[in-house]
Amino acid sequence: MRFEDYHAVYRRKTSLSKKLYSRSKQVFAGGINHNIRYFSPYPFYVRRAAKNALFDVDGNRFTDYWMGHWALILGHSHPAIVSALCKQAKSGVLFGTANAVSVNLAEAIQSLMPRAELMRFSSTGSEATMYAVRLARAATGRRVIAKVIGGWHGFNTTLLQTVNYPFEYEESLGMVQEEEHFLESLPFNDLDRSLKILESRKDDLAGIIIEPVLGAGGCIPATSEYLVGLQEFAKKNSSMYILDEIVTGFRLSIHGAMSIYKLEPDLFTLGKIIGGGMPIGLVCGRKEIMSLADPILREQKFKRCSIGGGTFSANPATMSAGLATLQYLKANREKLYTKINGLGEQARKKISAIFNDSKFNVKVTGTGSLFMPHFLEAKASDDNKAVDNALSVATSNQELLNKYHMALMAKYNIFFLPGKMGCFSEAHNAGDLKRLIYATESIVASDLGRE
Ligand SMILES: Cc1ncc(COP(=O)(O)O)c(C=O)c1O
């Protein structure tokens, strides 16, 4: 089957979604509520989800590897979370006041990640990284924040630079050039060049923010040398070292990527998993820094670093879902992480092997339960080309990757958000992996192979 034909198959099985997309375009810019959720010819519309699957309005069942932007480590509608949410809904979903369950969740996080000496909940990861930047500037009295090229920390203004290729162009209209001057971008995984850039801005360097695994930027783990090297520079320079663990926290291990890489961030951010599928963000870290946000100690606003919350921060519904998730993770950690990390490792190995035996030059990146294939150019010329930064991801063959993902979706009912990394959850099993491998083999043999 040719790829044009996959679109035809997809269209045939998603006619109600097509109608919904037409309506969506009348009410949402581009028909969507998150830029990455659009894919060609139009996204399918989900009616319900359970365990490892999405069920769309046309009655299709898709095995889900997108898993709510990688947030759903226990799968869709896990009974422990459903029960916690139902119970909470009966006694209120938004108090707009202090509540006990937020303290319980914070204590659960602190017991597993003791570097969270003090914390503050928000409703999104974008807010959490925005507050981390403000805290770093408040703590140091400096202005410049360094991030890596391809690093994604949400839609907050300061960090909305060098996210998408071509990296030298502005990410958005509406940005103020003077403000952009206070952000410095570093070449991911290239310590020597990064240190030179940091050295040139060191007097005004408030902090360095980095994801331990470049997530949205292409599922590329940072090297330990790189993460430690940046940390050493930050500490020596009295700048804040900020780890963005919004994807990796409670996914790579129950103690976060920081325990795997043995890092000691001054501040770090969490989100996704800690909300159990409900909206959340968290900024946390050293007491001395987080105390700058203490409105009791620092009554006068000009002596305080003002950070949110917001209307929905620490709402009891999110807190209950998050607490149920962490309790489940804690009680089942050995089995659960062994399972999802094992499935991830097998997926990387087996998908690599299939492509190694084909005419395609594909590198599969990832770590733990995260994985993503990258189609490189012709096999002979760059067989050994590494995929180790966002530039190598962005200049790989995105069209082929999208076609592979569309083929999985149209013919095999396997869903990856086209072009994005996939993940395993507790709700996946060896049978899912087997079907993914079988589908990939078939697509490579009979379909991609003819492209
Ligand atoms: C590493 C990282 N930081 C921050 C964010 C932003 O989180 P949110 O989408 O909840 O605003 C994301 C979202 O994908 C992320 O992957």
The ligand as an SDF file (V2000), in Angstrom:
LIG
                    3D

 16 16  0  0  0  0  0  0  0  0999 V2000
    9.8880   19.1440   29.6960 C   0  0  0  0  0  0  0  0  0  0  0  0
    8.6160   19.9340   29.6800 C   0  0  0  0  0  0  0  0  0  0  0  0
    8.5260   21.0540   30.4010 N   0  0  0  0  0  0  0  0  0  0  0  0
    7.3950   21.7780   30.4390 C   0  0  0  0  0  0  0  0  0  0  0  0
    6.2870   21.4080   29.7190 C   0  0  0  0  0  0  0  0  0  0  0  0
    5.0310   22.2340   29.7590 C   0  0  0  0  0  0  0  0  0  0  0  0
    4.0590   21.5960   30.5120 O   0  0  0  0  0  0  0  0  0  0  0  0
    2.4990   21.9500   30.2500 P   0  0  0  0  0  0  0  0  0  0  0  0
    2.1670   21.4250   28.8860 O   0  0  0  0  0  0  0  0  0  0  0  0
    1.7760   21.2380   31.3550 O   0  0  0  0  0  0  0  0  0  0  0  0
    2.3710   23.4210   30.3410 O   0  0  0  0  0  0  0  0  0  0  0  0
    6.3310   20.2370   28.9510 C   0  0  0  0  0  0  0  0  0  0  0  0
    5.1550   19.8050   28.1700 C   0  0  0  0  0  0  0  0  0  0  0  0
    5.1940   18.8900   27.3790 O   0  0  0  0  0  0  0  0  0  0  0  0
    7.5330   19.4900   28.9140 C   0  0  0  0  0  0  0  0  0  0  0  0
    7.6350   18.3840   28.1540 O   0  0  0  0  0  0  0  0  0  0  0  0
  1  2  1  0
  2  3  1  0
  2 15  2  0
  3  4  2  0
  4  5  1  0
  5  6  1  0
  5 12  2  0
  6  7  1  0
  7  8  1  0
  8  9  2  0
  8 10  1  0
  8 11  1  0
 12 13  1  0
 12 15  1  0
 13 14  2  0
 15 16  1  0
M  END
$$$$
